Amino acid sequence: MSLSMTLWVLNLAQAALMVLAAPLLAGIIQKCKARLQNRRGAPILQPYRNLLKLFGKEALLAENASWIFRTTPYVLFTTTALAASVVPVFLVDLPSALIADVIAMAALLALARFWLALAGMDIGTAFGGMGASREMTFSAMAEPAMLMSMFVMSLGAHSTNLSTMVQHALHLDHLLPSVAFALAALLMVAIAENGRIPIDNPSTHLELTMIHEAMILEYSGRHLALIEWASQIKLLLFATLIISLFVPWGIAESPAIQPVLAALVFWFGKVVLLAVALAVLETGLAKIRLFQVPEYLSTAFVLAFLGMLVHYILEVGA
């Protein structure tokens, strides 16, 4: 097999891994939270069973549902999977590196959010409109914080390409102050973007506090399965993004078998550690009030902005 063919196969395998392993991450988090709460909990593979059960059920639609409501699950899943496919997982020099741009990834996630908000308002229910309004309001603060933290990392790499940024981070011999600020900001944004505690609780349907769940209450069957799967892919996307940019040690720089297998093991171990940390965080914290979410996201943006200032004041020319 030629080198170019090998790289394309690894590229497709990396994209498939992000899609197929996403429910496993959700299962690990649920299992860890159950153990921390002195419960037995469901098996780690339970999210796969839930998806299979939903795919086997009929999708019921409201009489006034338009084509937007019907196509949103497919658009949401496709755009999220495309965004996840450009994030380096176990190899940095892949054919998709040409399009693996931070701005393109953020645009795909924004497109998915836009369609989901439209679907939430399409049926005309109070919950859907409320959830869409909250989602767009908070995303207007979360996206600038995420992009600012990414731009801090791109300053040292002189590129917004994810593969270039990962290669630059891989050869850093010490932790820079600007990188620490960007890491803190991205961690806060990742929690908010995925609707985790303390911003939102994905396991509740309390109408006074829910954001994401309010927009998908009218979905069922395969449509709900695609939406749940997309949210799991998004969680793994942010986990992999944090790992690749801030703790990239172990990622392969050549398509040889041994480095790629070792990179897979390192990536899986780091993902499990992040899952355990998230489970501990969600077990120890309570959900904050809805009106405190803007303060939370503003803090994330300020941290990322401080990272940019620190880069120019302390690190440029040092």
C-alpha positions in Angstrom: 0.0 0.0 0.0 1.4 3.4 -1.0 2.0 6.1 1.6 -0.8 8.3 0.3 -3.3 5.4 0.5 -2.1 4.6 4.0 -2.7 8.2 5.1 -6.2 8.2 3.7 -7.0 4.9 5.4 -5.7 6.3 8.7 -7.7 9.5 8.1 -10.9 7.6 7.6 -10.1 5.4 10.6 -9.6 8.5 12.8 -12.9 10.0 11.7 -14.7 6.6 12.3 -13.1 6.4 15.7 -14.5 9.7 16.8 -18.0 8.7 15.7 -18.0 5.2 17.1 -16.2 5.8 20.4 -18.4 8.7 21.4 -21.1 6.7 23.2 -18.3 4.8 25.1 -17.1 8.1 26.6 -20.7 8.9 27.7 -20.9 5.4 29.3 -17.6 5.8 31.2 -18.8 9.1 32.6 -22.1 7.7 33.7 -20.4 4.7 35.3 -17.9 6.9 37.2 -20.7 9.1 38.5 -22.7 6.1 39.6 -19.7 4.7 41.5 -19.0 8.1 43.1 -22.6 8.2 44.3 -22.4 4.7 45.8 -24.6 3.2 43.0 -24.0 0.3 40.8 -24.9 2.1 37.6 -25.6 1.0 34.1 -23.0 -0.9 32.1 -20.4 1.2 30.2 -21.9 0.0 26.9 -25.4 1.2 27.9 -25.3 4.2 25.6 -24.9 1.9 22.6 -27.9 -0.1 23.7 -29.9 3.1 24.1 -29.0 4.2 20.6 -29.9 0.8 19.1 -33.3 0.9 20.9 -34.0 4.4 19.6 -33.1 3.5 16.0 -35.5 0.6 16.2 -38.4 2.9 17.2 -40.7 4.9 15.0 -40.1 8.6 14.7 -43.3 10.4 15.6 -43.7 13.9 14.2 -46.1 16.7 15.0 -48.7 17.7 12.4 -47.2 21.2 12.0 -43.6 20.0 11.8 -41.9 21.5 8.7 -38.9 20.2 6.7 -36.6 22.0 9.1 -37.7 19.8 12.0 -37.4 16.7 9.9 -33.9 17.4 8.5 -32.3 18.9 11.7 -31.2 15.5 13.2 -29.4 14.6 10.0 -27.8 18.0 9.6 -26.8 18.0 13.3 -25.2 14.6 13.1 -23.4 15.3 9.9 -22.0 18.6 10.8 -20.9 17.4 14.2 -19.2 14.3 12.7 -17.4 16.5 10.2 -16.2 18.9 12.9 -14.9 15.9 14.9 -13.2 14.4 11.9 -10.7 17.3 11.5 -9.4 17.1 15.1 -6.1 15.2 15.2 -6.5 12.1 17.4 -3.5 9.8 16.9 -1.7 11.2 13.9 -1.1 14.9 13.0 0.1 14.7 9.3 -3.1 13.5 7.6 -4.8 14.5 4.3 -7.6 16.3 6.3 -5.0 18.6 7.8 -5.5 20.9 4.9 -9.0 21.7 6.0 -8.5 21.2 9.8 -8.9 24.8 10.6 -10.2 26.2 13.9 -12.5 28.6 12.3 -14.0 25.9 10.0 -14.6 23.6 13.0 -16.3 26.5 14.9 -18.4 27.2 11.9 -19.6 23.6 11.6 -20.5 23.6 15.3 -22.3 26.9 14.9 -24.3 25.6 11.9 -25.4 22.6 14.0 -26.5 24.9 16.8 -28.4 27.1 14.4 -30.4 24.2 12.9 -31.2 22.8 16.3 -32.4 26.2 17.5 -34.6 26.5 14.4 -36.0 23.0 15.1 -36.7 23.9 18.7 -38.9 26.8 17.5 -40.4 25.0 14.6 -43.2 23.1 16.5 -44.2 26.2 18.4 -44.1 24.8 21.9 -43.1 27.0 24.8 -40.2 24.7 25.9 -38.7 24.6 22.4 -38.7 28.4 22.0 -37.4 28.9 25.5 -34.5 26.4 25.0 -33.6 27.9 21.6 -33.5 31.4 23.1 -31.3 30.3 25.9 -29.0 28.3 23.5 -28.4 31.2 21.2 -27.9 33.7 24.0 -25.3 31.6 25.7 -23.6 30.6 22.5 -23.1 34.2 21.6 -20.8 34.3 24.7 -19.3 30.8 24.5 -18.1 30.9 20.9 -16.0 34.1 21.3 -14.4 32.5 24.4 -13.6 29.3 22.5 -12.2 31.1 19.5 -10.1 33.4 21.7 -8.6 30.4 23.5 -7.9 28.8 20.1 -6.3 32.0 18.8 -4.0 32.1 21.9 -2.7 28.7 20.8 -2.4 29.8 17.2 -0.2 32.7 18.1 2.8 30.5 18.9 2.1 28.2 15.9 1.5 31.2 13.5 -1.4 29.3 12.1 -5.1 28.4 12.9 -4.6 25.0 11.4 -5.2 22.3 14.1 -2.5 20.0 12.9 0.1 22.8 12.9 -1.0 23.9 16.3 -0.7 20.4 17.7 2.8 19.9 16.2 3.8 23.2 17.8 2.4 22.2 21.2 4.1 18.8 20.8 7.5 20.4 20.7 7.1 22.9 23.6 9.6 22.0 26.4 7.6 23.8 29.2 4.2 25.1 29.9 3.7 28.7 28.8 1.5 31.1 30.9 -0.6 31.9 27.9 -1.2 28.2 27.3 -2.4 27.8 30.9 -4.9 30.6 30.5 -6.1 29.2 27.2 -6.5 25.7 28.8 -8.6 27.1 31.7 -10.8 29.0 29.3 -11.3 26.1 26.9 -12.2 23.7 29.8 -14.9 26.2 30.9 -16.2 26.5 27.4 -16.2 22.7 26.9 -18.4 22.3 29.9 -20.8 25.0 28.7 -20.9 23.8 25.1 -21.8 20.3 26.1 -24.4 21.3 28.7 -22.7 19.7 31.6 -22.9 20.6 35.3 -22.6 23.3 36.6 -24.1 24.9 33.4 -26.8 22.4 32.5 -27.8 18.9 33.7 -28.2 16.5 30.7 -30.0 13.9 32.9 -33.0 16.2 33.9 -36.0 17.7 32.2 -36.7 20.5 34.7 -38.3 23.1 32.5 -37.0 26.1 34.6 -33.3 25.2 34.0 -32.9 23.0 31.0 -31.3 24.4 27.8 -30.4 21.7 25.4 -33.1 19.2 26.4 -35.8 21.8 25.9 -35.1 21.9 22.2 -35.3 18.1 21.6 -38.4 17.2 23.7 -40.5 16.7 20.5 -38.1 14.2 18.9 -38.3 10.5 19.1 -37.1 7.3 17.5 -34.2 7.5 15.0 -34.3 11.3 15.1 -33.7 11.4 18.8 -31.0 8.8 18.4 -29.1 10.9 15.9 -29.4 14.0 18.2 -28.1 12.1 21.2 -25.3 10.5 19.2 -24.3 14.0 17.9 -24.1 15.4 21.5 -21.9 12.5 22.5 -19.6 13.1 19.5 -19.4 16.8 20.4 -18.3 15.8 24.0 -15.6 13.6 22.6 -14.6 16.3 20.1 -13.9 18.8 22.9 -12.1 16.1 25.0 -9.9 15.2 22.1 -9.3 18.9 21.2 -8.1 19.6 24.8 -5.9 16.5 24.8 -4.3 17.2 21.4 -3.6 20.9 22.0 -2.6 20.9 25.6 -1.3 17.4 26.4 -0.3 16.1 23.0 2.5 13.9 24.2 2.2 10.5 22.6 0.5 11.5 19.4 2.2 10.0 16.3 4.1 12.1 13.8 4.7 9.2 11.3 2.2 6.7 9.9 4.2 3.7 11.2 2.3 1.0 13.0 4.0 1.2 16.4 3.7 5.0 16.9 0.1 4.9 15.8 -0.8 2.1 18.1 1.0 3.8 21.0 -0.8 7.1 20.2 -4.1 5.3 20.3 -3.3 3.9 23.8 -2.2 7.3 25.0 -5.3 9.0 23.6 -7.7 6.5 25.2 -5.9 6.8 28.6 -6.2 10.6 28.5 -9.9 10.4 27.5 -10.6 8.1 30.4 -8.8 10.5 32.8 -10.8 13.4 31.5 -14.0 11.4 31.9 -13.2 10.6 35.5 -12.3 14.2 36.2 -15.7 15.3 34.7 -17.5 12.7 36.7 -15.8 14.0 39.9 -16.6 17.6 39.0 -20.3 16.9 38.3 -20.6 14.9 41.5 -19.1 17.5 43.7 -20.8 20.6 42.2 -24.4 21.7 41.9 -25.9 23.5 38.9 -25.5 27.2 39.1 -28.4 29.6 38.5 -29.4 30.4 35.0 -28.6 34.1 35.3 -25.0 33.2 36.5 -24.2 31.5 33.2 -23.3 34.8 31.4 -20.8 35.5 34.3 -19.3 32.1 33.9 -18.8 32.5 30.1 -17.5 36.0 30.5 -14.9 34.7 32.9 -13.8 32.1 30.3 -13.5 34.9 27.7 -11.5 37.1 30.1 -9.1 34.2 30.8 -8.5 33.6 27.1 -8.0 37.3 26.6 -5.5 37.4 29.4 -3.7 34.5 27.7 -3.4 36.6 24.6 -2.0 39.6 26.6 0.4 37.4 28.4 1.7 36.0 25.1 2.4 39.5 23.7 3.8 41.0 27.0 5.9 38.1 28.3 6.5 35.5 25.6 7.1 37.4 22.4 10.8 37.8 21.9 11.6 35.9 25.1 
